[in-house]
Amino acid sequence: MDFIIEDSESPVTYERDIVPAGKHQMLVKQCSEGPNEYKTHETNPDGNCLKLRLETVEGNYRWVFDDIPTHLAWRAANLADALGIKAVDGRLSLSPDEIEGQVLTVEVSHYTSRAGKTSAVVKRYVPATGQQPQAKRPRAAAAVAASSLPDDDIPF
């Protein structure tokens, strides 16, 4: 099958917006390990990172890129909390295979470079539980509340 493309027809390119600031459910679309020359440190001269490419579950936005260098263990611990992964004997092991495809809650903020380009960046990963524990009532108050209930089958 042959197609004739006229000069007046130009290909349509769709530019997606950046992810709005705030909390979003995001899919780890890609995860790999590798160097990033901008993430070097005296204890990590090659800039070895865990490289995440995040896609919002809702909406059609640009991906959010997050490279976590090995010398920033607190950032890796934040990601692990969001995934429900715990350190064992003070060692946190994260592999791309277990992270890729996971959905987690991410707090996104915006960053403007010196060149004036604004990008969405990971501010933090929200822990998997995501909810604050409810305050417990003292036992005495619970006993008083239970004793004041009527003795019938109506739950109020």
Residue, then its C-alpha position, 0 to 999 in steps of 0.5 A: m500500500d502506498f501513501i502520498i504525503e503532501d508537503s502541506e501536511s506536517p506531522v502532529t507532535y503532542e507535547r504533554d504537560i508536566v505533572p502538577a505539584g502535589k501527591h499522585q499515584m504513580l507507576v514505576k514504568q522503568c527501573s534500572e541501575g547505572p551511572n549519572e555524571y551529575k550525581t557523583h560524590e566522593t563516596n560514589p565517584d561514578g555516580n551510581c544510581l537507581k534510576l526510576r521513570l515514573e508515570t502518573v496513573e491518572g492523566n497523560y503527563r510527562w514522565v518524572f525521572d528520579d535518579i537515587p544515588t547510592h550515597l543518599a541512603w535516606r532517599a532509598a529508605n524513603l522509596a523503600d518505605a513507599l514500597g513496603i520494603k524493610a532493611v535487614d541488619g542495617r542493609l537495604s537491598l533494592s533491585p529494579d526487578e522488584i520495583e518496576g511495575q509497582v504503583l506508589t504515592v509520590e509527592v511531586s514539586h516543580y524545579t526551574s533550571r537556570a535555563g528557565k525550564t520547569s520540570a516535575v521532580v520527586k519531593r518525597y515518596v509517601p510511606a505505603t501505609g499513607q495514613q496516620p494511626q488513629a488515636k486510641r481511646p483510653r480503656a476506661a473511656a471505652a468501658v464507660a462508652a460500652s456500658s452506656l449502650p442500650d441492650d438491644d440489636i440496634p447498632f446506634 
